[in-house]
């Protein structure tokens, strides 16, 4: 994984390029993409479709061979110029406490190794 990098956000993010599955809550369709960055508060990724702000999203991604399945809400969605793709930021709203602690420990280890 890439090292920690500095941003002016509530939670620092790490570069995190791993397969990510997402599904709008209530929709039968799921989509697969690659995550871009990750924090204890949310995840960023690229989508081939527009996702409206505040839309509830079910997520699934692997971290060190462990599947994490938080639920979030779309915080923002921004189009790439000259493309049909969108950069999306999702804020975690529901997270199993054990999974969240696992993520916290992982992120702490990344910060220390940076």
C-alpha angles and dihedrals in degrees: 000000000000121000126265115277130199122252136159097246135120090254124029113242133216125210105258120176107181135129112278129189119205135180130183107240109259094020121111091211123089127191132207124212140143120271118233106195139357139203137166086263102048153321136256125214146153120259132192089214136051115258116200120233114266092019109146112241131191111212136193128185138150124245116186090340092310120116115229119194112188125164120225147163128244105257094183143344122201127185122234110234115255091009142093091228132099135209107225132195118199124192115211111240102167123032130163104247093231092050091046091052090049089053091047091052091048093050091047090053090051091051092051093050094050 
